[in-house]
Amino acid sequence: MRRILTAMAEDRVDREAILARRALLVGSTLAALSCSSPGKPRADGSVETTDVPAPGSAASAAGSAIAPASEPSSWKSVMMKAPPLEPPPASAAISEHERKVLTEQASNMRAAYAELGKVWDQGPPDCAPSSCEERWQESTKKIFGILEGRRGPLCGWGAGEPISFIERFDAHQQFLREQAEVLKKRFAEAAERSGQEREWRRLQVGGMVPQPCLSCVAPSPRVFEQVAFAEGATDPEPGSQTVADLLATTFNANPGLRLAIRGHADPGEPGDKLALSRQRAEAVAALLVKKGIPASRFVIVPLGDAIPIESPKGDRRAANRRVDFDAAP
């Protein structure tokens, strides 16, 4: 008797499982029909039908257009937080060479921003990648030209580029790549909406810019580290001792080396920015003297807020409050 009751219980469990699977199958089928069929169910259970355009027809081609995504910020508003493009003012205590290369850099960067800005404001084409490949390909090359093709020298920076040029170069590259990544995501989402992710991946491979393979002589020693400061402060932030140790090692390894200790302030800081930048440079110089480096091996150059490397309105404006190092004039 127990065996019979057990079998009846198992049958009930099996029937419930079978019914549950059937209900799931029917529900899935109805959902699929409501999404993919040319008709849609009415409240009375009947189906309202529509004509399906034949493949290759004008109506079918129009259907390959991509539904628009949410409107992004304009390129003009994006550029409000871009690193500075203005060359230093004539009053800045820098060489004519530094002023010249920074002016040339600003001109080149403006062109790069203008190219990316066109793609940004136009956005992904309103068609699938396979429907207007040339339009997709042109924009993709510009995006990956920023992501893959704009890098510093493969052999390292030589002595011809001032430290401010290198700092601004890095800041511009970081900002450009960030915006190019946003654009890349927008294009990927547009391709996904058209069901052509594979075509988008193929275009990406074609848009990459190969890097040349070069051999060259090692560049002269440079100091790329910076000493950071809190807003309005003249005492270096924690971590300055590590930079001071590195500088002392560099000085000892290069007996003929003389450096300019260059103090900077952010344009948004209160007070006398030139005096603030001088006090910052003097504080770093004092650290080096404590490390046993003679004061004759460096010169203090206060630059105020003449050469910011980040936008005073951006999230990385703290980078402007710095002391950096370059060859002594």
C-alpha positions as CSV (number, residue, x, y, z in Angstrom):
1,M,0.0,0.0,0.0
2,R,2.8,2.4,0.9
3,R,4.5,1.6,-2.5
4,I,1.2,2.5,-4.3
5,L,0.8,5.8,-2.5
6,T,4.4,6.7,-3.1
7,A,3.9,6.0,-6.9
8,M,0.8,8.2,-6.9
9,A,2.7,11.1,-5.2
10,E,5.5,10.8,-7.8
11,D,2.9,10.8,-10.6
12,R,1.4,14.0,-9.2
13,V,4.9,15.7,-9.0
14,D,5.6,14.6,-12.6
15,R,2.3,16.0,-13.9
16,E,2.9,19.3,-12.1
17,A,6.4,19.5,-13.6
18,I,5.0,18.7,-17.1
19,L,2.2,21.3,-16.8
20,A,4.7,23.9,-15.6
21,R,7.0,23.3,-18.6
22,R,4.0,23.4,-21.0
23,A,2.9,26.7,-19.5
24,L,6.4,28.1,-19.9
25,L,6.5,27.0,-23.5
26,V,3.1,28.5,-24.3
27,G,4.0,31.8,-22.6
28,S,7.3,32.0,-24.4
29,T,5.6,31.3,-27.8
30,L,3.0,34.0,-27.2
31,A,5.7,36.5,-26.2
32,A,7.7,35.7,-29.3
33,L,4.7,36.1,-31.5
34,S,3.8,39.5,-30.0
35,C,7.4,40.7,-30.6
36,S,8.2,39.2,-34.0
37,S,5.0,38.6,-35.9
38,P,3.7,41.1,-38.4
39,G,0.5,41.4,-36.3
40,K,-0.3,42.3,-32.8
41,P,-3.0,40.9,-30.5
42,R,-6.2,42.9,-29.9
43,A,-8.0,42.9,-26.6
44,D,-10.5,40.4,-27.9
45,G,-7.8,37.9,-28.7
46,S,-7.8,38.4,-32.5
47,V,-4.7,39.6,-34.3
48,E,-4.3,42.9,-36.1
49,T,-2.1,42.3,-39.1
50,T,0.2,44.6,-41.1
51,D,1.8,44.1,-44.5
52,V,5.5,43.0,-44.3
53,P,7.7,44.6,-47.0
54,A,9.5,42.3,-49.3
55,P,13.3,42.0,-48.8
56,G,15.1,44.5,-50.9
57,S,12.2,46.8,-51.3
58,A,12.3,50.5,-50.4
59,A,10.3,50.0,-47.3
60,S,12.6,47.2,-46.2
61,A,15.7,49.4,-46.8
62,A,14.1,52.2,-44.7
63,G,13.6,49.6,-41.9
64,S,17.4,49.1,-41.7
65,A,17.8,52.6,-40.3
66,I,18.9,52.7,-36.7
67,A,16.6,54.1,-34.0
68,P,18.1,57.2,-32.5
69,A,19.7,57.0,-29.1
70,S,19.4,59.7,-26.4
71,E,20.9,63.0,-27.3
72,P,24.5,63.4,-26.0
73,S,26.1,66.6,-24.8
74,S,27.3,68.9,-27.6
75,W,30.9,69.0,-28.4
76,K,31.0,72.7,-27.4
77,S,30.0,71.7,-23.9
78,V,32.5,68.9,-23.8
79,M,35.3,71.2,-24.7
80,M,34.6,73.4,-21.7
81,K,36.6,70.8,-19.7
82,A,39.4,70.2,-22.2
83,P,43.0,70.9,-21.3
84,P,44.2,74.5,-22.2
85,L,44.9,75.3,-25.8
86,E,46.2,78.8,-25.2
87,P,50.0,79.4,-25.4
88,P,51.6,81.1,-22.4
89,P,51.3,84.9,-22.2
90,A,54.2,87.0,-23.3
91,S,54.9,87.9,-19.7
92,A,55.7,84.2,-18.8
93,A,59.4,83.6,-17.9
94,I,60.0,81.0,-20.5
95,S,62.2,80.8,-23.5
96,E,61.2,81.6,-27.1
97,H,61.7,78.0,-28.0
98,E,59.2,76.8,-25.3
99,R,56.7,79.5,-26.4
100,K,57.0,78.4,-30.0
101,V,56.6,74.7,-29.5
102,L,53.6,75.3,-27.2
103,T,52.0,77.5,-29.8
104,E,52.5,74.9,-32.5
105,Q,51.2,72.2,-30.2
106,A,48.0,74.2,-29.5
107,S,47.4,74.6,-33.3
108,N,47.8,70.8,-33.8
109,M,45.6,70.0,-31.0
110,R,42.9,72.3,-32.1
111,A,42.8,70.5,-35.4
112,A,42.5,67.1,-33.6
113,Y,39.7,68.4,-31.4
114,A,37.9,69.8,-34.5
115,E,38.1,66.4,-36.3
116,L,36.8,64.5,-33.3
117,G,34.1,67.2,-32.7
118,K,32.6,66.7,-36.1
119,V,32.2,62.9,-35.5
120,W,30.8,63.7,-32.0
121,D,28.1,66.1,-33.2
122,Q,27.2,64.0,-36.2
123,G,27.1,60.8,-34.1
124,P,26.7,57.3,-35.6
125,P,25.2,57.2,-39.1
126,D,21.4,56.7,-39.3
127,C,21.9,53.4,-41.2
128,A,23.3,50.0,-40.5
129,P,27.1,49.5,-41.1
130,S,26.4,47.2,-44.1
131,S,24.0,49.8,-45.6
132,C,26.4,52.8,-45.7
133,E,29.8,51.3,-45.0
134,E,31.8,54.3,-46.2
135,R,30.2,56.6,-43.7
136,W,30.8,54.2,-40.9
137,Q,34.4,53.5,-42.0
138,E,35.3,57.2,-42.2
139,S,34.1,57.9,-38.7
140,T,35.6,54.7,-37.3
141,K,39.1,55.7,-38.7
142,K,38.9,59.0,-36.9
143,I,37.9,57.4,-33.6
144,F,40.6,54.8,-33.8
145,G,43.1,57.4,-35.1
146,I,42.7,59.0,-31.6
147,L,42.6,55.8,-29.7
148,E,45.5,54.0,-31.4
149,G,47.5,56.5,-33.5
150,R,48.3,59.4,-31.3
151,R,51.1,58.5,-28.9
152,G,54.4,59.9,-27.7
153,P,57.7,59.1,-29.3
154,L,58.5,55.4,-29.3
155,C,62.1,56.1,-28.1
156,G,61.2,58.5,-25.3
157,W,61.2,62.3,-25.2
158,G,64.5,64.0,-26.1
159,A,65.9,67.2,-24.8
160,G,64.2,69.3,-27.5
161,E,60.7,69.3,-26.0
162,P,60.2,71.4,-22.8
163,I,58.5,69.7,-19.9
164,S,55.4,71.8,-20.3
165,F,55.0,70.5,-23.9
166,I,55.1,66.9,-22.6
167,E,52.7,67.6,-19.7
168,R,50.2,69.2,-22.0
169,F,50.7,66.4,-24.6
170,D,49.8,63.8,-22.0
171,A,46.8,65.8,-20.8
172,H,45.4,66.3,-24.3
173,Q,45.9,62.6,-25.2
174,Q,44.1,61.5,-22.1
175,F,41.2,63.8,-22.7
176,L,40.9,63.0,-26.4
177,R,41.0,59.2,-25.7
178,E,38.3,59.5,-23.1
179,Q,36.0,61.3,-25.6
180,A,36.9,58.8,-28.3
181,E,36.0,55.9,-25.9
182,V,32.6,57.5,-25.4
183,L,32.2,57.8,-29.2
184,K,33.3,54.2,-29.6
185,K,30.6,53.1,-27.2
186,R,27.9,55.2,-29.0
187,F,28.9,53.5,-32.3
188,A,28.8,50.1,-30.7
189,E,25.4,50.7,-29.3
190,A,24.2,51.9,-32.8
191,A,25.6,48.8,-34.4
192,E,23.9,46.6,-31.8
193,R,20.6,48.3,-32.4
194,S,20.9,47.4,-36.1
195,G,22.0,43.8,-35.3
196,Q,25.4,44.2,-36.9
197,E,27.9,43.9,-34.1
198,R,30.1,41.7,-36.3
199,E,30.3,44.4,-39.1
200,W,31.2,47.0,-36.4
201,R,34.1,44.7,-35.2
202,R,35.3,44.3,-38.7
203,L,35.4,48.1,-39.2
204,Q,37.3,48.5,-36.0
205,V,40.1,46.3,-37.3
206,G,40.3,48.4,-40.5
207,G,40.3,51.6,-38.5
208,M,43.3,50.8,-36.3
209,V,46.5,52.8,-37.1
210,P,49.7,50.6,-37.0
211,Q,52.6,51.9,-35.0
212,P,56.0,52.0,-36.7
213,C,58.8,49.9,-35.4
214,L,61.9,52.1,-34.9
215,S,65.3,51.7,-33.3
216,C,67.0,54.8,-31.9
217,V,69.5,56.1,-29.4
218,A,68.4,56.4,-25.8
219,P,67.2,59.9,-25.0
220,S,69.0,62.1,-22.5
221,P,67.9,61.9,-18.9
222,R,64.7,63.7,-18.1
223,V,62.7,64.2,-14.9
224,F,59.0,63.7,-15.6
225,E,57.8,63.5,-12.0
226,Q,55.9,66.3,-10.3
227,V,55.4,67.5,-6.8
228,A,51.7,68.2,-6.0
229,F,50.2,70.8,-3.7
230,A,46.8,71.3,-2.1
231,E,44.9,74.4,-3.1
232,G,46.6,77.6,-1.8
233,A,49.3,75.5,0.0
234,T,53.1,76.0,-0.2
235,D,54.0,72.7,1.6
236,P,54.2,69.7,-0.7
237,E,51.6,67.0,-0.4
238,P,52.7,63.5,0.9
239,G,54.8,61.7,-1.6
240,S,57.2,64.6,-2.2
241,Q,60.0,62.8,-0.3
242,T,59.9,60.0,-2.9
243,V,60.3,62.5,-5.7
244,A,63.1,64.2,-3.8
245,D,64.9,60.9,-3.4
246,L,64.6,60.2,-7.1
247,L,65.9,63.7,-7.9
248,A,68.9,63.2,-5.6
249,T,69.7,59.9,-7.4
250,T,69.4,61.6,-10.8
251,F,71.7,64.4,-9.8
252,N,74.3,62.0,-8.4
253,A,74.2,59.9,-11.5
254,N,74.6,62.9,-13.8
255,P,77.3,65.2,-12.4
256,G,76.8,67.8,-15.2
257,L,73.0,68.0,-14.8
258,R,71.4,71.3,-13.8
259,L,67.7,71.7,-13.5
260,A,65.1,74.4,-13.4
261,I,62.7,73.9,-10.5
262,R,59.5,75.4,-11.9
263,G,56.6,76.4,-9.7
264,H,53.0,76.5,-10.9
265,A,49.6,77.6,-9.6
266,D,46.1,76.9,-10.8
267,P,44.3,79.8,-12.4
268,G,41.4,79.3,-10.0
269,E,43.5,79.6,-6.8
270,P,43.2,82.8,-4.7
271,G,45.9,85.3,-4.0
272,D,49.1,86.2,-5.8
273,K,49.7,83.2,-8.1
274,L,53.3,84.2,-9.0
275,A,54.3,84.4,-5.3
276,L,52.5,81.2,-4.6
277,S,54.4,79.4,-7.4
278,R,57.7,80.8,-6.2
279,Q,57.1,79.5,-2.6
280,R,56.3,76.1,-4.0
281,A,59.5,75.9,-6.0
282,E,61.5,77.1,-3.0
283,A,59.9,74.4,-0.8
284,V,61.0,71.7,-3.2
285,A,64.5,73.2,-3.5
286,A,64.8,73.0,0.3
287,L,64.0,69.3,0.1
288,L,66.9,68.8,-2.4
289,V,69.3,70.8,-0.2
290,K,68.5,68.5,2.7
291,K,69.4,65.6,0.4
292,G,72.8,67.0,-0.1
293,I,72.3,68.6,-3.6
294,P,74.1,71.9,-3.9
295,A,71.9,74.9,-4.7
296,S,74.2,75.7,-7.6
297,R,72.9,72.8,-9.5
298,F,69.3,74.1,-9.8
299,V,67.5,77.4,-10.4
300,I,64.1,78.4,-9.2
301,V,61.6,79.5,-11.9
302,P,58.2,80.8,-10.7
303,L,55.6,80.7,-13.5
304,G,52.4,81.6,-11.7
305,D,49.4,80.3,-13.6
306,A,50.9,80.9,-17.0
307,I,51.1,77.2,-18.1
308,P,48.2,75.2,-16.7
309,I,48.0,71.6,-18.1
310,E,44.4,70.9,-17.2
311,S,41.2,73.0,-17.5
312,P,40.5,75.1,-14.4
313,K,36.9,74.1,-14.9
314,G,37.6,70.3,-15.2
315,D,37.8,67.5,-12.7
316,R,41.7,67.3,-13.0
317,R,42.5,70.9,-12.3
318,A,44.5,69.9,-9.2
319,A,47.3,68.9,-11.7
320,N,47.9,72.6,-12.2
321,R,49.2,73.0,-8.6
322,R,52.6,71.5,-9.2
323,V,56.3,71.9,-9.3
324,D,58.0,70.3,-12.3
325,F,61.6,70.1,-13.6
326,D,63.3,70.9,-16.8
327,A,66.8,71.8,-18.1
328,A,68.1,74.9,-16.5
329,P,68.1,78.0,-18.7
